[in-house]
């Protein structure tokens, strides 16, 4: 019996003939309340369960079921301004890396000369400042990688034709 939450109907494994929680409870002759209590008890952390059950004054099933309900919210850490900032920064870093990967993929279909011709014909004229900032950032990242990761950064730069 698996007490973990989540939608098990979309498992990665092919068709399974595992008994559902409801069917297992019915087969065992449990009432709906007893089945819910069993699921809550099964969801308690194993070490915490052992400590409580092996204590001098072990709790009954109703108390154990309440333990599961009371600790559920403690598993999710609150979002503070600091954690939100870290999440936002990680998201921005992931987007920047995705942009570099997109640049690499696009570079296989064009050349520096084609990009310079496009710019000379007025393409991206309004975006030149931002393009320069992006290139400066890519250069700074390249230099930092050269210092922290062998084989990355400046030494691996090759001229693009």
N, C-alpha and C positions, 0 to 999 in steps of 0.2 A: 504494500500500500504506500503510495507516494503522497505525502502531505504538502509538498511544495505547491505554492500558488501558481497561477498562470494558465494559459490556454493549452492544454495538452492535446487538443483535437487537431492541431496543426504541427504534429511532431515531424522531425526530419526523417524519421524512419518510415518505411512504407506502411502498409496496412497492418494494424495490430489488433489483436483481439483481447486486449487487456480489459479487465472489468472496471467499470466506472466506479467512482466513490459511492455514488448512490446505490448502484447494483451490489457492491461489496457489502455495504451496510445492510441492505435488505436481505442478502443471503445470510448474513450473520445474525439476523433477527433484531437489529438495533432500531430504535426509534429515530426519528429525525434529530431530536435533541441529543441523543446519545452519539449519533454519528458526528454531529457538529462538535460536540465535546471532544471526541476522539481525534478529529482533525486538528483542533486547537492544541491539544496536548502533543500530538505528533510534530507540530510546528515549533515547539520549544527547543532551544539550543540544547544539544546533547549534554554538554557539561553542566549547564544550569539545571536541566532535568535531573541528572544524577545527584547533584548537590542537594536539591530539594527533597527528592524521594528518599535518599539515604540519611537525611537529617534525623535528629532525635525526635522531632515532631513533624512527620511527613504530612503534606497536605493531601486532601482528597481530590477527586477528579474535578469538581467544580472550581476549586481554588486554582488548580493547575491550569484549567482552561482560561481563567482570568489572567494568569501570568502571561500567557501567549498574547492575549488581547492588549495588555498594558505595555508590553515591550515592542509591539509592532511599530509604533510611531517612532521609537527610539532608534530604529534601524536607519531611518532617513535623516540625514543631517540637514539642519535648517540652512536656507540660503541667506547669507549675510551679504552686506555690500562688498566685503572682501572676496567671498567665494564667487559672487556674481562677476566681479572684476576679473578674477582668474579665469572663469568660464568664457567671458567675452574675449579676453586676450588669447586664450587657446583657440577659440573659434577663428579669430583674426589670423593667427599664425597658420592654422590649417588652410584658410582661404588663400593666404599668400603663397603657401607651398603648392596649392592646387593651381594658382596662377602661373607659377614657374613651370609646373608640369605641362600646362596648356601651352605656354610659350615654347617649350621644348618640342611638343607634338607639332605645333604650327611651323616651327623652324624647319621641319623636314619637307614642308611643301612650298617654301619660299626661300629667298636669299636676302642678304643685307642690301644688295643693289636694288632689288625690287622694293624693299621697304623705303630706301632713300628716294627712289623715283616717286613712290606714292606720296611721301612727305613733300617733295619738291613740287608736285602738282597740286599742292594745297590740302592734301589729305591729312587729317589729324592736326591741323594748324592750331585749333583751339585747345588741344590736349598736350602740346609740347612740354609745358611746365610739369605736368603730371607724369609724362613719359620720362623726363629727366629724373624726377624724384624716384620713380620705379627703378630706373637703371642704377641710380646711386644706392638704393637699398639692396639691389641684387649684388652689386659690387661689394658692399659692406658685408653681406651674408657670405659671399664667396671668400672674402679675406678671413672672416671669423672661422669658417669651416676649414680653411687652410691651416689655421693655428690649432684647432681642436681635433681634427680628424685626418689622419695620414691618408694621402691619396686624394684629398678633396681640396678645393680652393684653388688659389692661383697656380700652383704647379700643374694642375690638370687642364688649365685653360688652353684651348687650341684655337687657332684662327678659324673663323667661319668664312666660307667663300660664297 
